[in-house]
Amino acid sequence: MHGKLDQKRFIELFKQFYPEGNPKKFCKYAFDTFDADNDGTISFEEFLITYSAARNGNLDDRLDLVFDIYDISKDGLIDEAELTKMIVALYKLAGKTNLKGDHDPKRRAAQIIAKLDLSGDKKLSKTEFISGCKSDPFMRRLLDPNS
């Protein structure tokens, strides 16, 4: 593979970190963000740039990366359907099986959009997402445990 990760290997790596969960869906979305040049592989440079932002970046850098992963359509906005897909992917990654009541992904997504959407278009811009996450103590702790 000459220093490049394909999606299959990327998923295998995530399985080591999340042995109780199913990382396949999350990895699909994350892979598309890591693969900056869209060649179907992640080069060492692409991996380092994205990993560094996730691991060592400030809160804005990390939230920027999270937004890019959640923005499945890559149109600069997160709608309720995208957020629902990401919540399902995160639940699967964590091995969570109870997706009812407060854990219902569609319900969760609607609540988050309603809370963070300042423009009223039922979508989150990067600015709305980052400022909303930073101003909400629960979401901030969730996304930045060291804060």
C-alpha positions as CSV (number, residue, x, y, z in Angstrom):
1,M,0.0,0.0,0.0
2,H,3.0,2.3,0.2
3,G,2.1,4.4,3.2
4,K,-1.5,4.8,2.3
5,L,-4.7,3.6,4.1
6,D,-7.7,2.4,2.1
7,Q,-11.1,2.5,3.7
8,K,-11.0,-1.2,4.7
9,R,-7.8,-0.8,6.6
10,F,-9.1,2.4,8.2
11,I,-12.1,0.5,9.5
12,E,-9.8,-2.3,10.8
13,L,-7.8,0.3,12.8
14,F,-10.9,1.8,14.3
15,K,-12.1,-1.7,15.4
16,Q,-9.0,-1.9,17.6
17,F,-10.1,1.2,19.4
18,Y,-13.8,0.3,19.6
19,P,-13.9,-3.5,19.9
20,E,-17.4,-3.5,21.4
21,G,-18.8,-1.3,18.6
22,N,-19.2,-1.3,14.9
23,P,-17.1,1.5,13.4
24,K,-18.1,0.9,9.7
25,K,-20.5,3.8,9.3
26,F,-18.5,6.3,11.3
27,C,-15.4,5.4,9.4
28,K,-17.1,5.9,6.1
29,Y,-17.9,9.5,7.0
30,A,-14.5,10.1,8.7
31,F,-12.6,8.6,5.9
32,D,-14.1,11.0,3.4
33,T,-12.9,13.9,5.6
34,F,-9.4,12.5,6.1
35,D,-9.1,11.7,2.3
36,A,-8.6,15.4,1.4
37,D,-7.6,14.7,-2.3
38,N,-10.5,12.2,-2.8
39,D,-8.2,9.5,-4.2
40,G,-9.8,6.7,-2.2
41,T,-6.8,6.4,0.2
42,I,-5.5,8.4,3.1
43,S,-1.8,9.3,2.7
44,F,0.4,9.7,5.8
45,E,0.4,13.5,5.3
46,E,-3.5,13.6,5.1
47,F,-3.6,11.4,8.2
48,L,-1.2,13.6,10.2
49,I,-2.9,16.8,9.3
50,T,-6.3,15.6,10.3
51,Y,-5.1,13.6,13.3
52,S,-3.1,16.6,14.6
53,A,-6.1,18.9,14.4
54,A,-8.2,16.3,16.3
55,R,-5.6,15.5,18.9
56,N,-3.6,18.7,19.4
57,G,-5.7,21.5,18.0
58,N,-7.6,24.0,20.1
59,L,-11.3,23.6,20.6
60,D,-12.2,25.5,17.4
61,D,-9.9,23.2,15.4
62,R,-11.5,20.1,16.8
63,L,-15.0,21.4,16.3
64,D,-14.1,22.4,12.7
65,L,-13.0,18.8,12.1
66,V,-16.1,17.4,13.7
67,F,-18.3,19.6,11.5
68,D,-16.5,18.5,8.4
69,I,-17.1,14.8,9.3
70,Y,-20.8,15.4,10.1
71,D,-21.3,17.4,6.9
72,I,-21.8,14.2,4.9
73,S,-22.9,16.1,1.7
74,K,-19.9,18.5,1.9
75,D,-22.2,21.4,1.2
76,G,-21.1,23.5,4.2
77,L,-24.3,22.7,6.2
78,I,-25.5,19.9,8.5
79,D,-29.2,19.1,8.1
80,E,-31.3,16.9,10.4
81,A,-30.8,13.8,8.1
82,E,-27.0,14.1,8.2
83,L,-27.0,14.7,11.9
84,T,-29.3,11.7,12.4
85,K,-26.9,9.5,10.3
86,M,-24.0,10.7,12.4
87,I,-25.7,10.0,15.7
88,V,-26.6,6.5,14.5
89,A,-22.9,6.0,13.4
90,L,-21.6,7.2,16.8
91,Y,-24.0,5.0,18.7
92,K,-22.9,2.0,16.6
93,L,-19.3,3.0,17.1
94,A,-19.8,2.9,20.9
95,G,-21.8,-0.4,20.7
96,K,-25.0,1.3,21.9
97,T,-28.1,-0.8,21.0
98,N,-30.9,1.1,22.8
99,L,-32.0,3.7,20.3
100,K,-35.4,4.5,21.8
101,G,-36.7,7.3,23.9
102,D,-34.0,9.9,24.7
103,H,-31.6,7.9,22.6
104,D,-33.7,8.0,19.4
105,P,-31.2,9.5,16.8
106,K,-33.9,11.4,14.9
107,R,-35.2,12.9,18.1
108,R,-31.7,13.8,19.2
109,A,-30.9,15.4,15.9
110,A,-34.0,17.5,15.9
111,Q,-33.3,18.7,19.4
112,I,-29.7,19.7,18.5
113,I,-30.8,21.5,15.3
114,A,-33.5,23.3,17.2
115,K,-31.1,24.4,19.9
116,L,-28.1,25.5,17.7
117,D,-29.9,26.7,14.5
118,L,-29.9,30.5,14.8
119,S,-30.9,31.3,11.2
120,G,-34.1,29.3,11.3
121,D,-33.3,27.2,8.1
122,K,-33.2,23.9,10.1
123,K,-29.6,23.4,9.1
124,L,-26.4,24.2,10.9
125,S,-23.7,26.3,9.3
126,K,-20.1,25.7,10.6
127,T,-20.4,29.0,12.6
128,E,-23.7,27.9,14.2
129,F,-22.3,24.5,15.0
130,I,-19.0,25.7,16.5
131,S,-20.5,28.6,18.5
132,G,-23.4,26.4,19.7
133,C,-21.1,23.6,20.8
134,K,-18.8,26.0,22.6
135,S,-21.7,27.7,24.4
136,D,-23.4,24.5,25.5
137,P,-21.6,23.0,28.5
138,F,-22.8,19.4,27.8
139,M,-21.8,19.5,24.2
140,R,-18.5,21.2,25.0
141,R,-17.6,18.4,27.6
142,L,-18.7,15.8,25.1
143,L,-16.4,17.2,22.3
144,D,-13.6,18.5,24.5
145,P,-13.2,16.4,27.7
146,N,-10.2,18.5,28.8
147,S,-12.1,21.8,28.9
